[in-house]
Amino acid sequence: MTSHAGSSNRRIALYAGSFDPFTHGHADIMRRALGFVDELVVAVALNVNKKPLFTAEERVEFIRASAGSEPRITVRAFNGLLVDLAREMNATMLVRGLRAVSDFEYEYQMALMNRHLHAGLETVFMVPSNETTYISSSMVREVARFGGDISALVHPVVVSALQHKFASRES
């Protein structure tokens, strides 16, 4: 594949979420999405309805650590409508992970609204690998809060950050 920045034939997708924290499940979706796009923008949402454990900057760094040196992945924070970011990044696809059937109704409604706001933007739903399907950020936070082993669930940088975050709350 030849890479031409700004070229209209590049397939650019957005993978957005709060990623608080970024898990191996998120990383699985991120890496597999690269199989059908030229560039993936992982967008950390600044959701006004959520009080995140980690700052947007910390979450961006966790994702960068997980992405390693993969040149086709860009990580950034964003605020506002995802469709506006899609226009800014020339993205034509949204990648969304579905862990359970219960996720589908909300995600389906969001996909329809995003299509209403940006007709050229398609939503692709991906299911996690069997090994990561049970991992959620909220479960990881809960296990970490009580000192459980999360090393198989998140990148080592995230393990360290969670241990530090909860150790500092105890003192």
FINU-774420 format. One record per residue (C-alpha): x, y, z. Coordinates in steps of 0.05 Angstrom, whole numbers, padded with zeros to 5 digits, always signed. Example, Ala and Ser with C-alpha at 12.3 -4.5 7.8 and 13.67 -1.06 7.14 Angstrom:
REM FINU-774420
+00246-00090+00156
+00273-00021+00143
This chain:
REM FINU-774420
+00000+00000+00000
+00026+00067-00019
+00014+00122+00031
-00004+00192+00007
-00023+00241+00062
-00087+00276+00044
-00102+00229-00014
-00176+00219-00024
-00169+00144-00035
-00139+00131+00033
-00186+00092+00078
-00186+00129+00145
-00227+00103+00204
-00241+00131+00273
-00243+00086+00334
-00270+00130+00390
-00285+00117+00462
-00271+00140+00533
-00218+00085+00540
-00215+00094+00616
-00170+00055+00616
-00150+00026+00549
-00154-00050+00554
-00128-00110+00514
-00199-00114+00486
-00193-00044+00458
-00124-00061+00431
-00151-00123+00398
-00204-00082+00360
-00152-00028+00344
-00103-00077+00313
-00154-00117+00275
-00185-00054+00246
-00118-00040+00212
-00134-00100+00168
-00184-00059+00128
-00161+00013+00134
-00099+00052+00114
-00101+00095+00176
-00136+00089+00243
-00148+00149+00287
-00160+00127+00359
-00199+00184+00389
-00205+00193+00465
-00272+00225+00479
-00278+00279+00531
-00347+00257+00553
-00380+00311+00595
-00427+00258+00625
-00371+00215+00654
-00320+00230+00708
-00259+00192+00683
-00207+00160+00729
-00151+00184+00682
-00141+00249+00645
-00149+00251+00570
-00073+00261+00565
-00060+00198+00606
-00109+00158+00565
-00076+00181+00500
-00009+00159+00527
-00036+00091+00547
-00062+00080+00476
+00004+00104+00446
+00042+00055+00489
-00005-00001+00467
+00001+00019+00393
+00076+00018+00397
+00110+00042+00334
+00052+00026+00287
+00055+00085+00238
-00017+00076+00214
-00046+00093+00283
-00057+00164+00306
-00081+00178+00376
-00114+00242+00399
-00165+00270+00446
-00228+00304+00421
-00287+00342+00447
-00354+00351+00412
-00388+00311+00357
-00352+00251+00329
-00377+00269+00259
-00341+00335+00263
-00276+00299+00280
-00290+00251+00222
-00295+00309+00174
-00232+00341+00202
-00193+00276+00195
-00224+00257+00127
-00249+00193+00159
-00304+00154+00123
-00313+00099+00174
-00327+00092+00248
-00303+00028+00283
-00344+00007+00343
-00333-00053+00387
-00392-00095+00411
-00379-00140+00471
-00451-00160+00484
-00519-00158+00452
-00538-00106+00504
-00488-00057+00472
-00522-00062+00405
-00585-00019+00415
-00546+00042+00438
-00492+00032+00385
-00545+00023+00330
-00579+00088+00350
-00512+00125+00350
-00495+00097+00281
-00562+00122+00254
-00552+00191+00284
-00481+00195+00258
-00506+00176+00189
-00559+00230+00194
-00506+00281+00212
-00454+00257+00161
-00483+00216+00104
-00414+00193+00080
-00395+00162+00146
-00405+00087+00155
-00404+00050+00221
-00370-00018+00225
-00385-00061+00285
-00331-00109+00308
-00336-00163+00360
-00276-00175+00405
-00234-00237+00403
-00255-00295+00447
-00196-00281+00493
-00217-00208+00506
-00293-00209+00502
-00302-00207+00577
-00256-00147+00589
-00287-00079+00603
-00256-00016+00629
-00304-00014+00688
-00286-00086+00707
-00212-00070+00702
-00220-00009+00747
-00259-00050+00798
-00209-00107+00801
-00151-00057+00805
-00186-00018+00860
-00185-00080+00905
-00114-00100+00887
-00131-00157+00839
-00084-00179+00783
-00100-00140+00719
-00035-00156+00682
-00071-00200+00631
-00123-00147+00618
-00084-00083+00603
-00016-00058+00579
+00038-00056+00633
+00037+00020+00631
-00036+00018+00650
-00024-00034+00705
+00027+00013+00736
-00018+00074+00729
-00077+00038+00761
-00034+00012+00819
-00007+00082+00831
-00076+00114+00826
-00107+00068+00877
-00047+00066+00923
-00048+00143+00927
-00123+00141+00946
-00108+00096+01005
-00055+00143+01035
